[in-house]
Amino acid sequence: MKSLLRPALTLLALFTVLTGVLYPLLVTAVAQAAFPERANGSLIREGERAVGSELVGQPFDDPRYFWGRPSATPSHPYNAAASSGSNLGPTNPALRDAVSARITALREADPGNAAPIPVDLVTTSGSGLDPHISPAAAHFQVARVARARALDEARVRSLVDAHVEGRVLAVLGEPRVNVLRLNLALDHAEARP
């Protein structure tokens, strides 16, 4: 029995050090060297202060800001420690009720807007953390944001257009707008007359 136990414990110790210590250190070193911004959370900073990450959404409900895609994470919205979707199917009454409530909130926030509401403003993403909305979802909100901030609609629309991110490698994904980056730009635009 001892003849089997010693090699087994030696291999356990060896692979623990290799896969539990050396490999993570190597991967961390390569990530820090190759793409340090992404390896450190893709933080968005205002001076020395981190205001968020470009990879994780934030809740906005003030009419002065663009609203992001709803989050279905448990305990609180955009909880990065508990990334999840709602897992509600299209025939589930809870999903229909949630979407109806979101549509009502959007209509009440901008009663003069009769345009169709883009689907990404009323449904959650698979992760519950999506920081992006479609350009259509951003344009849907332009009039409300401009009115709430007493800004010219054309100026707000041009900010949206300037923050549209294209497809990755020109073919992957869809054009999108990072809500936090857009709202920060909006704050800066309002500060400059």
MIFI-915792 format. One line per 8 residues: number of its first residue (from 1); for each residue x negated, y negated, z negated of C-alpha. Coordinates in Angstrom, 3 decimals. Layout:
BEGIN
NUM) X,Y,Z; ... $
REM end
This chain:
BEGIN
1) 0.000,0.000,0.000; -2.831,-2.442,-0.845; -4.329,-1.828,2.575; -1.128,-3.204,4.177; -0.503,-5.997,1.707; -3.876,-7.732,2.077; -3.727,-8.229,5.896; -0.077,-9.308,5.634 $
9) -0.858,-11.963,3.004; -3.912,-13.108,4.962; -1.812,-13.555,8.130; 0.913,-15.328,6.137; -1.639,-17.782,4.736; -3.282,-18.275,8.154; -0.021,-18.929,10.002; 1.251,-21.167,7.203 $
17) -1.829,-23.354,7.580; -1.695,-23.246,11.395; 2.030,-23.899,11.881; 2.802,-25.771,8.680; -0.231,-28.053,8.447; -2.498,-28.155,11.497; 0.162,-28.118,14.234; 2.276,-30.924,12.648 $
25) -0.868,-33.007,12.120; -1.896,-32.486,15.763; 1.557,-33.375,17.101; 1.708,-36.461,14.874; -1.757,-37.599,15.993; -0.913,-37.138,19.690; 2.408,-38.988,19.282; 0.781,-41.871,17.406 $
33) -1.935,-42.147,20.067; 0.275,-41.738,23.149; 3.457,-43.608,22.134; 3.138,-45.221,18.708; 6.331,-47.313,19.001; 8.530,-44.275,19.659; 6.687,-42.148,17.087; 7.527,-44.750,14.447 $
41) 11.267,-44.892,15.175; 11.482,-47.434,18.021; 12.149,-50.159,15.481; 13.441,-53.542,16.592; 11.819,-56.317,14.570; 12.659,-59.929,13.888; 9.299,-61.249,12.753; 8.046,-58.800,10.128 $
49) 11.520,-57.486,9.256; 12.945,-54.366,10.902; 16.563,-55.030,11.905; 17.304,-51.615,13.380; 16.202,-49.017,15.857; 16.885,-49.039,19.560; 17.750,-45.317,19.224; 20.429,-45.509,16.499 $
57) 23.617,-47.555,16.752; 24.872,-49.959,14.108; 28.408,-50.877,13.136; 29.608,-54.263,14.396; 33.181,-55.373,13.797; 32.881,-59.159,13.732; 34.573,-60.636,16.855; 31.435,-62.760,17.381 $
65) 29.470,-59.623,18.266; 29.673,-56.931,20.901; 31.035,-53.727,19.417; 29.319,-50.435,20.069; 30.610,-46.981,20.616; 32.483,-45.608,17.574; 30.581,-43.225,15.313; 31.906,-39.954,13.910 $
73) 29.118,-39.325,11.410; 30.223,-38.338,7.903; 30.094,-40.639,4.854; 29.456,-43.836,6.858; 29.144,-44.867,10.526; 25.839,-44.272,12.324; 24.474,-42.139,9.484; 21.212,-40.944,11.039 $
81) 20.819,-38.319,8.307; 24.048,-36.637,9.412; 24.188,-36.890,13.196; 27.338,-35.234,14.538; 30.284,-35.674,16.808; 33.886,-35.389,15.716; 34.390,-31.896,17.205; 37.997,-32.849,17.943 $
89) 39.387,-31.496,21.193; 41.494,-33.528,23.635; 44.758,-32.001,22.381; 44.007,-32.642,18.696; 46.482,-35.144,17.189; 43.730,-36.621,14.971; 41.730,-37.571,18.072; 44.781,-39.098,19.747 $
97) 45.535,-41.096,16.574; 41.916,-42.314,16.264; 41.789,-43.381,19.919; 45.176,-45.131,19.586; 43.966,-47.010,16.512; 40.818,-48.106,18.339; 42.826,-49.278,21.348; 45.117,-51.257,19.037 $
105) 42.134,-52.864,17.273; 40.566,-53.869,20.595; 43.865,-55.331,21.876; 44.441,-57.232,18.618; 40.903,-58.655,18.682; 41.431,-59.964,22.224; 45.183,-60.187,22.958; 44.704,-61.990,26.264 $
113) 42.547,-59.218,27.717; 44.768,-56.950,29.822; 41.868,-55.126,31.515; 41.646,-51.357,31.103; 39.603,-50.446,28.021; 36.445,-48.498,28.908; 36.507,-45.025,27.399; 33.212,-45.443,25.539 $
121) 34.784,-48.133,23.319; 37.381,-45.701,21.963; 35.600,-42.322,21.886; 32.580,-41.163,19.914; 29.437,-39.683,21.400; 28.185,-36.167,20.698; 25.605,-37.446,18.216; 27.698,-40.167,16.606 $
129) 24.620,-42.412,16.796; 24.780,-43.784,20.333; 23.292,-47.316,20.387; 24.441,-47.988,23.959; 27.650,-48.877,25.729; 28.360,-49.008,29.426; 28.056,-52.324,31.283; 31.847,-52.131,31.777 $
137) 32.354,-51.892,27.990; 30.124,-54.921,27.476; 31.876,-56.944,30.173; 35.252,-56.017,28.659; 34.184,-57.866,25.482; 32.666,-60.992,27.069; 35.748,-63.235,26.743; 36.300,-62.376,23.060 $
145) 32.643,-62.940,22.125; 32.398,-66.185,24.110; 35.596,-67.530,22.530; 34.531,-66.534,18.986; 31.161,-68.267,19.434; 32.446,-71.224,21.460; 30.040,-70.318,24.276; 30.588,-70.450,28.008 $
153) 31.768,-67.069,29.355; 29.311,-67.258,32.241; 26.432,-67.639,29.781; 27.561,-64.613,27.763; 28.109,-62.591,30.948; 24.593,-63.431,32.136; 23.225,-62.207,28.786; 25.050,-58.923,29.302 $
161) 23.695,-58.606,32.836; 20.163,-59.335,31.605; 20.444,-56.499,29.056; 21.656,-53.759,31.391; 19.094,-50.946,31.323; 18.857,-48.882,34.490; 18.672,-45.153,34.954; 15.596,-43.348,33.649 $
169) 13.216,-42.669,36.546; 15.921,-44.198,38.784; 18.022,-41.009,38.726; 18.643,-39.821,35.156; 21.564,-41.076,33.085; 23.764,-44.066,33.680; 23.153,-47.804,33.395; 23.685,-48.879,29.784 $
177) 23.464,-51.806,27.359; 21.777,-51.562,23.962; 24.301,-53.231,21.636; 21.824,-54.315,18.950; 19.439,-55.885,21.465; 22.345,-57.685,23.155; 23.692,-59.007,19.837; 20.254,-60.231,18.790 $
185) 19.883,-62.028,22.131; 23.329,-63.524,21.598; 22.289,-64.868,18.179; 19.170,-66.421,19.735; 21.181,-67.903,22.622; 23.652,-69.466,20.207; 20.791,-70.958,18.192; 19.502,-72.657,21.367 $
193) 22.018,-75.180,22.721 $
REM end
